[in-house]
Amino acid sequence: MSADEVRSAPLVRPWWRGARLWVLLVAVLIAGGAAAATLADEPGRPLDPASAHKNGGKALARLLEHYGAGVTATRSVDSALGHPGAAVLVTAPNDYSTAQLRRLAAASTRLVLVRPGTRAGNAVAAGLEPGVVDGSDIAQCSDRGAAAAGSVDFPGDTLGYTPGSSGAVACFGGGVLLAARLAVLGSSDMLRNDHLDDDGIAALDINVITDSRRLTQVTWLLPGADTAGPGPASVWDLFPSGAYRAFWWLAAVAALTALWRARRLGGVVPEPLPVVVRSAEVVEGHGRLYARAGARDRAAAALRSATTTRLAVRLGLPRGAPAEQVAVAAAAVVHGSPAQLAGLLAGAAPVDDAALVRLATELDHLESAVGGGLSEGTTS
């Protein structure tokens, strides 16, 4: 190893020790970003009739038009109600308030809800709630459109529904509810482009939405600016879906990192200092730090505290005696004013360096005077 390498080696280790925390933070951020991207929704607006992505609904929209049903996409409840005689397909009923859903149910010729939750279901009919589907792939109900779809391969997220007071018939083990003006689909994946070619899905979608092709207009309602939702918006609504899971994952990593860095493997082991540091050097070092920071108040407080402690010991007072008590006792020895000495031991902070030097000198003289007075009184 060359002399240059020997001289540079000590510099590499301190640099790495200082930078490894930042490297770790960058790695955690990269991993968190990758996790957020993985957990986020797929590209494109889900179930959008204009989206050709696999999570869109363009294939179903084109199929409905092929069978004579015009499709109109909208993001407004008012607009959805402006098409008399049309079936209103609500792709995200849980995003709408109870009042909005009841308004849609009252004014629509046929309302189709896609995978509604308990609140959304009860908004249109008491007792209409999600449950467990029995897995039947045959209609097993009296609706001719559902029976005409034949055997249906339902997606894995399909929910079963109880009709409640809606008067609807439960088909496919509750995976589909059908009434004269109401239909419920237990799965949102049934409308997606990538599921439309599954067994019976396309036929069932068309018959459910158009009431077995009796309706020739479909209003496709997507969530928009007027979605009132079940309550006030959450801060997580500003982030992609699944971002909160990435956040909690990062929080867990941070907690584990903190525990790892703060771990204690045993008791503290005392070791001798590698070098002997003289007390005068420590005092000078503290003085330079105070001077660099301009901390005259702290320097004065340190000087006064040390002087008060030493005077209390010399005057026979308890350790920790207040400055006023020490000043009264010292005044009796040096024949001075207790108020003046109290101001010296616990007065205002010096305004400049010269005042700090004068304070140090006066404190030193006071200690010398108290010490001299005691020795004279002792020998007499």
C-alpha positions in Angstrom: 0.0 0.0 0.0 1.4 3.4 -1.0 1.8 6.4 1.4 -1.1 8.2 -0.3 -3.4 5.3 0.3 -2.3 5.1 3.9 -3.1 8.8 4.4 -6.5 8.6 2.7 -7.7 5.5 4.4 -8.7 7.2 7.7 -10.8 9.7 5.7 -12.9 7.0 3.9 -14.2 5.4 7.0 -15.6 8.5 8.6 -17.3 9.5 5.3 -19.0 6.2 5.0 -20.1 6.3 8.7 -21.7 9.7 8.1 -23.3 8.8 4.8 -24.6 5.3 5.5 -27.8 6.7 7.2 -28.6 8.7 4.1 -28.0 5.7 1.9 -30.4 3.7 4.1 -33.0 6.5 3.9 -32.8 6.7 0.1 -33.1 2.9 -0.1 -36.2 3.0 2.2 -37.8 5.7 0.0 -37.1 3.8 -3.2 -38.6 0.6 -1.7 -41.6 2.6 -0.4 -42.2 4.2 -3.8 -42.1 0.7 -5.4 -44.6 -0.5 -2.8 -46.9 2.4 -3.5 -46.7 1.8 -7.2 -47.5 -1.8 -6.7 -50.5 -1.2 -4.4 -51.9 1.7 -6.5 -54.8 1.1 -8.8 -54.2 0.0 -12.4 -53.9 2.7 -15.1 -57.1 4.2 -16.4 -60.4 5.0 -14.7 -61.9 1.7 -13.5 -65.1 0.6 -15.4 -64.9 3.7 -17.7 -66.9 2.8 -20.9 -64.3 4.7 -22.9 -61.3 2.9 -21.4 -59.8 0.0 -23.4 -57.6 -1.0 -20.5 -58.3 -4.3 -18.9 -60.0 -2.6 -15.9 -62.2 -0.5 -18.2 -65.7 -1.1 -19.6 -65.3 -0.3 -23.3 -65.9 -3.8 -24.4 -69.3 -4.0 -22.6 -70.3 -0.5 -23.9 -69.6 -1.6 -27.5 -71.5 -4.9 -26.9 -74.5 -3.0 -25.6 -74.5 -0.7 -28.6 -74.2 -3.8 -30.9 -77.4 -5.1 -29.4 -79.2 -1.8 -29.9 -78.7 -0.1 -26.6 -77.2 3.4 -26.7 -74.7 4.1 -24.0 -74.3 7.6 -22.5 -71.4 8.1 -20.0 -71.8 10.8 -17.3 -70.3 11.8 -14.0 -73.3 13.8 -12.7 -76.4 12.5 -10.9 -78.5 15.3 -12.4 -77.3 14.3 -15.9 -78.0 10.6 -15.2 -81.6 11.5 -14.3 -82.0 13.6 -17.5 -82.6 10.5 -19.7 -86.1 9.2 -19.2 -86.6 5.6 -20.1 -82.9 4.7 -19.7 -81.3 2.2 -17.4 -78.9 3.9 -15.0 -75.8 1.8 -14.3 -74.1 3.0 -11.1 -70.6 1.6 -11.1 -69.6 2.9 -7.6 -72.8 3.2 -5.5 -70.8 3.4 -2.2 -69.4 6.7 -3.4 -72.9 8.3 -3.3 -74.9 9.5 -0.3 -78.1 7.8 0.9 -80.1 10.7 -0.4 -78.5 10.6 -3.8 -79.1 6.8 -4.1 -82.8 7.2 -3.1 -83.2 9.9 -5.7 -81.8 7.7 -8.4 -84.0 4.8 -7.3 -87.1 6.9 -7.3 -86.5 8.6 -10.7 -84.8 5.8 -12.8 -86.7 3.5 -15.1 -84.2 0.8 -14.0 -81.4 1.2 -11.5 -78.4 -1.1 -11.7 -76.1 -1.1 -8.6 -72.7 -2.7 -8.9 -71.5 -4.4 -5.7 -73.2 -2.0 -3.2 -72.3 -2.1 0.4 -74.7 -2.3 3.3 -75.4 1.4 3.5 -75.9 1.7 -0.3 -78.1 -1.3 -0.4 -80.4 -0.2 2.5 -80.6 3.2 0.8 -82.8 1.8 -2.0 -84.5 -1.1 -0.1 -84.5 -2.0 3.6 -82.7 -5.3 4.2 -80.9 -5.3 0.9 -77.4 -6.2 2.2 -74.3 -8.1 1.0 -73.6 -11.5 2.3 -72.0 -14.8 1.1 -72.8 -16.1 -2.4 -73.5 -19.9 -2.5 -71.4 -20.3 -5.6 -74.1 -21.4 -8.0 -73.4 -20.9 -11.7 -77.0 -21.5 -12.7 -79.7 -18.9 -12.4 -82.1 -20.9 -10.3 -84.7 -18.1 -10.5 -87.7 -17.2 -12.6 -86.1 -14.3 -14.5 -85.8 -15.3 -18.2 -82.9 -13.0 -18.9 -80.8 -14.5 -16.2 -81.7 -18.1 -17.2 -80.9 -17.3 -20.9 -77.3 -16.5 -19.8 -76.8 -20.1 -19.1 -73.9 -21.2 -16.9 -72.0 -18.2 -15.6 -68.4 -18.2 -14.4 -68.6 -15.5 -11.7 -65.4 -13.6 -10.6 -63.9 -14.4 -7.3 -64.9 -11.1 -5.7 -68.7 -11.8 -6.2 -70.9 -11.1 -3.2 -74.3 -12.6 -2.5 -77.2 -10.3 -1.6 -80.4 -10.7 0.4 -83.3 -8.9 -1.4 -84.9 -7.4 1.7 -88.0 -5.3 1.0 -86.9 -4.7 -2.7 -89.2 -7.5 -4.0 -86.3 -8.7 -6.2 -85.6 -12.3 -6.9 -82.2 -13.7 -6.0 -80.4 -15.5 -8.9 -77.1 -17.4 -9.0 -77.2 -17.9 -5.2 -77.7 -14.2 -4.5 -74.9 -13.0 -6.9 -77.6 -11.2 -8.9 -80.8 -9.6 -7.7 -83.5 -8.7 -10.2 -86.7 -6.7 -9.9 -88.8 -4.6 -12.3 -86.9 -1.4 -11.6 -83.9 -2.6 -9.7 -80.9 -4.9 -10.4 -77.9 -5.7 -8.3 -74.7 -7.2 -9.6 -72.5 -8.8 -6.9 -69.2 -8.2 -8.7 -67.7 -5.1 -10.4 -65.3 -7.4 -12.3 -68.2 -8.6 -14.4 -68.1 -5.3 -16.3 -64.4 -5.3 -16.9 -62.9 -5.8 -20.3 -60.7 -8.7 -19.2 -63.7 -10.7 -17.7 -66.3 -10.1 -20.5 -65.3 -13.3 -22.3 -65.7 -15.5 -19.3 -68.6 -18.0 -19.5 -72.0 -16.3 -19.5 -70.7 -12.9 -18.3 -71.4 -10.9 -21.4 -74.9 -12.3 -21.9 -75.8 -11.8 -18.2 -74.5 -8.2 -18.2 -76.6 -7.3 -21.2 -79.8 -8.9 -19.9 -79.4 -7.5 -16.4 -78.6 -3.9 -17.5 -81.2 -3.7 -20.4 -83.9 -5.7 -18.6 -83.6 -8.5 -21.1 -83.2 -6.0 -24.0 -86.4 -4.2 -23.3 -84.5 -0.9 -22.7 -82.7 0.8 -25.5 -80.8 3.5 -23.5 -78.2 3.0 -20.8 -76.8 5.9 -18.7 -73.4 4.8 -17.4 -72.8 6.8 -14.2 -69.2 7.1 -13.0 -68.1 8.8 -9.8 -67.7 12.5 -10.3 -67.4 15.8 -8.4 -70.9 15.5 -7.0 -70.3 12.3 -5.1 -71.3 13.0 -1.5 -70.1 9.7 -0.2 -70.9 8.2 3.2 -69.3 11.1 5.1 -66.5 13.7 5.1 -63.6 13.1 2.8 -60.4 11.5 4.2 -56.9 12.8 3.7 -56.2 9.4 2.0 -58.5 10.4 -0.8 -55.7 12.7 -2.0 -53.4 9.7 -2.6 -53.7 6.6 -4.8 -55.6 3.7 -3.5 -53.4 1.6 -1.3 -51.0 4.5 -0.4 -52.0 4.2 3.3 -50.7 0.6 3.3 -47.4 1.8 1.9 -47.3 4.6 4.6 -47.9 2.1 7.4 -45.2 -0.2 5.9 -42.7 2.7 5.9 -43.7 3.6 9.5 -43.1 0.0 10.6 -39.7 0.0 8.8 -38.8 3.3 10.6 -39.8 1.9 14.0 -37.8 -1.3 13.4 -34.8 0.8 12.3 -35.1 3.0 15.4 -35.2 -0.2 17.6 -32.2 -1.6 15.8 -30.2 1.6 16.2 -31.2 2.0 19.9 -30.8 -1.6 21.0 -28.8 -2.3 24.2 -26.9 -5.6 24.3 -25.9 -5.3 27.9 -24.8 -2.9 30.7 -22.4 -0.1 30.1 -18.8 -1.2 30.3 -16.5 1.5 31.7 -13.2 1.9 29.8 -10.2 4.2 30.5 -9.8 7.2 28.3 -7.3 6.7 25.6 -5.7 10.0 26.5 -5.6 12.2 29.5 -7.4 15.5 29.1 -6.3 18.2 31.4 -9.1 20.1 33.2 -7.7 23.4 32.0 -8.2 22.3 28.4 -11.8 21.3 29.1 -12.4 24.8 30.7 -10.8 26.5 27.7 -12.8 24.4 25.3 -16.0 25.3 27.0 -15.0 28.9 27.0 -14.3 28.9 23.3 -17.7 27.3 22.6 -19.5 29.9 24.7 -17.6 32.7 22.9 -18.3 31.2 19.5 -22.0 31.0 20.3 -22.1 34.4 22.0 -23.7 32.7 25.0 -22.7 35.3 27.6 -25.8 34.5 29.7 -24.8 30.8 30.0 -21.2 31.6 30.8 -22.2 34.1 33.5 -24.7 31.6 35.0 -21.9 28.9 35.1 -19.5 31.3 36.8 -22.1 32.5 39.3 -23.3 29.0 40.1 -19.7 27.7 40.7 -18.9 30.8 42.9 -22.1 30.4 44.9 -21.5 26.7 45.5 -17.9 27.3 46.7 -18.9 30.2 48.9 -21.7 28.2 50.5 -19.2 25.5 51.5 -16.7 28.1 52.9 -19.4 29.9 54.8 -20.8 26.7 56.3 -24.1 26.8 54.5 -25.8 23.7 53.0 -24.9 22.8 49.4 -27.5 24.3 47.1 -28.2 27.3 49.3 -29.8 30.2 47.3 -27.7 33.1 46.1 -29.5 35.5 48.4 -28.7 33.5 51.5 -25.0 33.2 50.4 -24.9 36.9 49.8 -26.1 37.7 53.3 -23.6 35.4 54.9 -20.8 36.7 52.7 -21.7 40.3 53.5 -21.1 39.6 57.2 -17.6 38.4 56.4 -16.5 41.1 53.9 -18.5 43.9 55.5 -20.3 44.6 52.2 -23.9 45.2 51.2 -26.1 42.0 50.9 -28.1 43.5 48.1 -24.9 44.4 46.1 -23.5 40.9 46.6 -26.8 39.3 45.7 -26.8 41.3 42.4 -23.3 40.0 41.8 -24.2 36.4 42.4 -27.7 36.4 40.7 -28.0 39.5 38.6 -28.7 40.3 35.0 -26.7 38.7 32.2 -23.7 40.7 30.9 -24.4 42.8 27.8 -21.0 42.4 26.2 -17.7 40.5 26.6 -16.2 43.3 28.7 -19.0 43.1 31.2 -18.5 39.3 31.4 -14.8 39.8 32.1 -15.6 42.3 34.9 -18.1 39.9 36.4 -15.5 37.1 36.4 -13.0 39.4 38.1 -15.5 40.6 40.8 -16.5 37.0 41.6 -12.9 36.0 41.9 -12.2 39.0 44.3 -15.3 38.0 46.3 -14.1 34.5 46.7 -10.6 35.7 47.8 -12.2 38.2 50.3 -14.4 35.5 51.8 -11.5 33.1 52.1 -9.2 35.8 53.6 -11.9 36.8 56.1 -12.5 33.3 57.3 -8.8 32.6 57.8 -8.3 35.8 59.8 -11.3 35.0 62.0 -10.1 31.5 62.5 -6.6 32.5 63.7 -7.7 35.3 66.0 
